[in-house]
Amino acid sequence: MLMVTNVALAKAGFSTGSTPVTFGYLLMGALAPFALIGLIVRPVLSPAALLHVLLAYLPVGLFAVYKVETAFGSPAELLVTGTNFLILPVIIIGLFSPYLEDLTEAQICTVLKWCVRFAVAWGLMNFFMYALTKSFIAIPYLTMNAADAAEVFGKNNRRGGFMKLVSTYNNGNIFGVCMIALGPVYLYAEKSRAWMAAFLLAILLTLSRSAWFGMVVMGGVMVALGQVRVNRGPVWLGGLAAVGGIVIIMPFLGWTSDNLFDSNLGGRFYQVEQLVITWFGAPRVSIKEIIYLGLLQSFGLIGFLFVMLALTFPILVNASRLRTLPMLRRAAIGGTICYLAMAALDGAFIFPPVLAIFLFLGALTYRRGYRGAAGRAALPATAAI
């Protein structure tokens, strides 16, 4: 259900004022006490995940909440900041990650595969429906946030006569970011070439330059991690098809090569010009599209080091033995790297379910194996962390 509500139906929910509340995040909050009780009754902790929370996310989260409090931020600002920097990391990395060892690899991959398939199929159906009829199917509270029923057209989703492929994410950029992050794990789980092609086509039809950049990064990362071999014909065919698709799409959007390589960073260059670097950051926490600039300005040089430790911890912990890890863990690390690359352009950091998916990938990198239904350790003897 966590995968269904955070991947397949990512924006299902409602809003309180201007703050979106998704059923996926509510479900995590509801399950967290039971997860904690389960770990107390049967203490099966992941040492690496616990260190991740205590050494990185806890200092960052408390510092972020302190900033909001001292700046007299609104309750909504406190909720968003506390959720992203403190509550979600503690729940997903600290509480939920050990339970991944109670699931087989096949169970994890099968559920994720069908959730991504649904998001892809829903997105493609609506993309072509809108192109033909200028309308699409939307179910408030389920396939979109109830407050977004009349707002999808106004979320920078128009591109000429087309609307970006938004699926159940209500925004093309957010869908692209999440699919690129999940891409290495999904493509490892997916065995159907037709669905793989549909997945790549869906990302292409987000009409997002950030997502197109992410596709290139995803391919490179998967090659570097040994997940994809470059001497295979289908790999080259897929790459050429993606490039050809971009070339075909651009004239319909009224774009030239100047639009593809925009020196103004798609209207985001002001974030570079307004950057002010201090030791401890600005009074308020404000994270815009270019994630690293927002983190640097909000947390300062000192805080930025802790934030980067939090974001890269799964990569650092696993780096020395990367080639010996099971492919599922390597794919999760690949997804983490893909998101961190996209964060340099547009990481959609504060928008659900982006951070939840990023943290899920981090938790998956710590999964040491299948523990067994009876709770008896069925983990490799060498899997210390």
KOLLUMLUM-931422 format. One record per residue (C-alpha): residue in three letters; y, z, x. Coordinates in steps of 0.1 Angstrom, whole numbers. Last residue first. Example, Ala and Ser with C-alpha at 12.3 -4.5 7.8 and 13.67 -1.06 7.14 Angstrom:
KOLLUMLUM-931422
> residuo  yy  zz  xx
> SER  -11  71  137
> ALA  -45  78  123
//
This chain:
KOLLUMLUM-931422
> residuo  yy  zz  xx
> ILE  -35  73  257
> ALA  -67  83  275
> ALA  -86  52  264
> THR  -110  51  293
> ALA  -139  66  274
> PRO  -135  39  247
> LEU  -130  54  212
> ALA  -157  62  187
> ALA  -146  97  183
> ARG  -165  113  154
> GLY  -143  114  122
> ALA  -172  105  100
> ALA  -157  71  92
> GLY  -154  61  128
> ARG  -126  65  153
> TYR  -118  28  156
> GLY  -98  20  188
> ARG  -70  33  210
> ARG  -42  25  186
> TYR  -10  31  207
> THR  2  -5  205
> LEU  -2  -3  167
> ALA  24  25  165
> GLY  49  3  182
> LEU  41  -26  158
> PHE  46  -2  129
> LEU  80  8  144
> PHE  92  -28  144
> ILE  80  -33  108
> ALA  98  -1  97
> LEU  129  -12  116
> VAL  131  -45  98
> PRO  121  -34  63
> PRO  148  -27  53
> PHE  182  -35  69
> ILE  197  -14  97
> PHE  185  -35  126
> ALA  192  -70  113
> GLY  183  -82  149
> ASP  208  -110  152
> LEU  214  -125  186
> ALA  203  -101  213
> ALA  181  -84  188
> MET  160  -116  188
> ALA  146  -107  222
> LEU  138  -71  212
> TYR  120  -85  182
> CYS  99  -108  203
> ILE  91  -81  228
> THR  78  -58  200
> GLY  57  -87  185
> GLY  41  -92  219
> ILE  33  -55  222
> ALA  16  -58  188
> ALA  -3  -89  201
> ARG  -14  -69  232
> ARG  -27  -41  209
> LEU  -47  -66  188
> MET  -59  -84  219
> PRO  -76  -53  233
> LEU  -59  -39  264
> THR  -71  -48  299
> ARG  -44  -74  306
> LEU  -16  -49  297
> ARG  -28  -21  320
> SER  4  -13  339
> ALA  27  -24  310
> ASN  12  -2  283
> VAL  36  28  285
> LEU  66  6  294
> ILE  60  -18  265
> PRO  55  10  239
> PHE  86  28  252
> THR  109  -3  249
> LEU  129  7  218
> ALA  130  44  225
> LEU  139  40  262
> MET  166  15  251
> VAL  180  42  228
> PHE  179  68  255
> LEU  198  46  280
> PHE  223  37  253
> GLY  231  73  247
> ILE  243  77  282
> LEU  263  45  283
> GLY  279  49  250
> PHE  261  56  217
> SER  280  35  192
> GLN  295  9  215
> LEU  263  4  235
> LEU  241  4  203
> GLY  264  -21  186
> LEU  265  -44  216
> TYR  227  -42  219
> ILE  221  -50  183
> ILE  241  -82  180
> GLU  242  -83  142
> LYS  261  -51  135
> ILE  252  -15  144
> SER  280  10  136
> VAL  276  47  145
> ARG  309  64  144
> PRO  329  84  169
> ALA  326  57  195
> GLY  302  61  225
> PHE  291  88  248
> TRP  301  75  282
> THR  325  48  270
> ILE  322  10  266
> VAL  346  -7  242
> LEU  333  -40  227
> GLN  358  -58  205
> GLU  355  -91  223
> VAL  317  -91  224
> GLN  316  -82  187
> TYR  341  -110  180
> PHE  315  -134  193
> ARG  296  -130  160
> GLY  309  -161  142
> GLY  276  -180  147
> LEU  275  -171  184
> ASN  310  -186  190
> SER  295  -208  217
> ASP  273  -224  190
> PHE  243  -242  204
> LEU  228  -256  172
> ASN  262  -263  157
> ASP  273  -283  187
> SER  240  -302  185
> THR  251  -315  151
> TRP  249  -299  117
> GLY  256  -313  82
> LEU  228  -293  68
> PHE  208  -325  58
> PRO  215  -338  94
> MET  199  -307  109
> ILE  166  -308  90
> ILE  150  -337  107
> VAL  158  -325  142
> ILE  146  -290  133
> GLY  113  -304  119
> GLY  108  -325  150
> VAL  111  -294  172
> ALA  87  -275  151
> ALA  62  -305  150
> LEU  64  -308  188
> GLY  56  -271  192
> GLY  27  -273  167
> LEU  12  -304  184
> TRP  15  -288  218
> VAL  -4  -257  206
> PRO  -29  -279  187
> GLY  -38  -298  219
> ARG  -48  -267  239
> ASN  -38  -266  276
> VAL  -10  -241  268
> ARG  -35  -213  260
> VAL  -24  -188  234
> GLN  -30  -150  233
> GLY  -29  -147  271
> LEU  1  -124  271
> ALA  24  -150  287
> VAL  13  -176  262
> MET  20  -153  233
> VAL  54  -144  247
> GLY  64  -180  252
> GLY  55  -190  217
> MET  72  -160  202
> VAL  104  -167  223
> VAL  105  -203  210
> MET  100  -192  174
> GLY  127  -165  179
> PHE  152  -192  188
> TRP  144  -209  156
> ALA  148  -175  138
> SER  182  -170  154
> ARG  192  -205  144
> SER  184  -197  108
> LEU  175  -225  84
> THR  149  -200  70
> LEU  130  -233  66
> LEU  117  -231  102
> ILE  103  -197  96
> ALA  85  -209  65
> LEU  72  -239  84
> LEU  57  -217  111
> PHE  38  -196  84
> ALA  27  -227  65
> ALA  13  -242  98
> MET  -6  -209  104
> TRP  -18  -210  68
> ALA  -32  -245  73
> ARG  -47  -235  106
> SER  -68  -208  89
> LYS  -80  -181  113
> GLU  -51  -156  108
> ALA  -55  -122  125
> TYR  -41  -133  159
> LEU  -14  -154  142
> TYR  -5  -123  122
> VAL  -3  -100  152
> PRO  18  -125  173
> GLY  40  -133  143
> LEU  49  -98  130
> ALA  81  -97  150
> ILE  88  -134  143
> MET  81  -128  106
> CYS  104  -98  104
> VAL  133  -116  121
> GLY  129  -147  100
> PHE  128  -128  67
> ILE  159  -108  77
> ASN  177  -140  86
> GLY  168  -157  54
> ASN  179  -129  31
> ASN  164  -116  -1
> TYR  133  -104  17
> THR  109  -114  -10
> SER  110  -151  1
> VAL  143  -159  18
> LEU  140  -195  26
> LYS  176  -205  31
> MET  192  -222  2
> PHE  198  -259  4
> GLY  226  -283  -6
> GLY  247  -273  24
> ARG  232  -241  39
> ARG  235  -212  14
> ASN  219  -179  23
> ASN  250  -161  35
> LYS  242  -132  11
> GLY  261  -147  -18
> PHE  234  -167  -34
> VAL  211  -137  -34
> GLU  237  -115  -51
> ALA  230  -118  -88
> ALA  196  -101  -88
> ASP  205  -81  -57
> ALA  209  -48  -74
> ALA  173  -48  -87
> ASN  160  -53  -51
> MET  139  -84  -50
> THR  103  -95  -55
> LEU  95  -63  -74
> TYR  124  -43  -88
> PRO  140  -75  -101
> ILE  115  -105  -104
> ALA  130  -137  -90
> ILE  118  -172  -96
> PHE  141  -200  -83
> SER  168  -223  -95
> LYS  187  -253  -81
> THR  160  -276  -96
> LEU  146  -296  -67
> ALA  158  -278  -36
> TYR  155  -245  -55
> MET  119  -251  -63
> PHE  113  -262  -27
> PHE  126  -229  -13
> ASN  110  -208  -41
> MET  75  -220  -35
> LEU  79  -218  3
> GLY  91  -182  1
> TRP  64  -171  -23
> ALA  37  -187  -1
> VAL  51  -171  31
> ALA  55  -136  16
> PHE  20  -139  0
> ARG  4  -151  33
> VAL  22  -122  52
> CYS  6  -97  28
> TRP  -28  -114  30
> LYS  -28  -113  68
> LEU  -16  -77  70
> VAL  -45  -66  47
> THR  -71  -85  67
> CYS  -58  -75  101
> ILE  -58  -38  95
> GLN  -92  -38  78
> ALA  -107  -61  105
> GLU  -94  -38  132
> THR  -111  -9  116
> LEU  -91  19  101
> ASP  -94  56  110
> GLU  -77  48  143
> LEU  -46  36  125
> TYR  -44  72  112
> PRO  -31  84  145
> SER  1  62  141
> PHE  12  77  108
> LEU  27  110  118
> GLY  46  105  150
> ILE  52  68  152
> ILE  57  60  115
> ILE  70  93  102
> VAL  90  105  132
> PRO  104  70  138
> LEU  113  65  102
> ILE  131  99  98
> LEU  152  99  130
> PHE  171  67  139
> ASN  168  46  109
> THR  166  73  81
> GLY  192  95  96
> THR  217  66  101
> VAL  211  53  65
> LEU  212  87  49
> LEU  242  99  69
> GLU  261  67  60
> ALA  253  71  23
> PRO  264  108  24
> SER  297  96  38
> GLY  307  102  74
> PHE  327  133  84
> ALA  330  120  120
> THR  313  152  132
> GLU  284  147  108
> VAL  279  110  115
> LYS  279  117  153
> TYR  255  146  149
> VAL  231  124  129
> ALA  232  98  158
> PHE  226  125  185
> LEU  197  140  165
> GLY  181  106  161
> VAL  186  96  198
> PRO  172  129  211
> LEU  142  127  187
> TYR  136  90  193
> ALA  131  91  231
> LEU  113  121  246
> LEU  98  137  215
> VAL  90  106  195
> HIS  76  85  223
> LEU  58  115  238
> LEU  40  119  205
> ALA  31  82  204
> ALA  17  84  239
> PRO  -3  115  232
> SER  -19  101  200
> LEU  -28  131  179
> VAL  -60  140  161
> PRO  -55  175  149
> ARG  -78  177  118
> VAL  -62  202  94
> ILE  -28  199  111
> LEU  -30  161  113
> GLY  -40  159  76
> ILE  -11  182  66
> LEU  13  160  84
> ALA  0  129  68
> PHE  2  146  34
> PRO  38  155  40
> ALA  46  119  52
> LEU  30  101  22
> ALA  60  105  -2
> GLY  85  95  25
> MET  65  64  34
> LEU  63  55  -3
> LEU  100  58  -6
> TYR  105  35  23
> GLY  82  9  8
> PHE  97  14  -27
> THR  130  3  -13
> VAL  163  21  -17
> PRO  194  -1  -11
> THR  227  18  -4
> SER  258  3  -21
> GLY  257  27  -50
> THR  221  39  -53
> SER  201  7  -51
> PHE  168  -4  -64
> GLY  133  -13  -52
> ALA  111  -42  -40
> LYS  128  -56  -9
> ALA  97  -59  13
> LEU  72  -70  -13
> ALA  46  -86  10
> VAL  56  -67  42
> ASN  69  -32  34
> THR  54  -26  -1
> VAL  21  -44  6
> MET  18  -30  41
> LEU  24  6  29
> MET  0  0  0
//
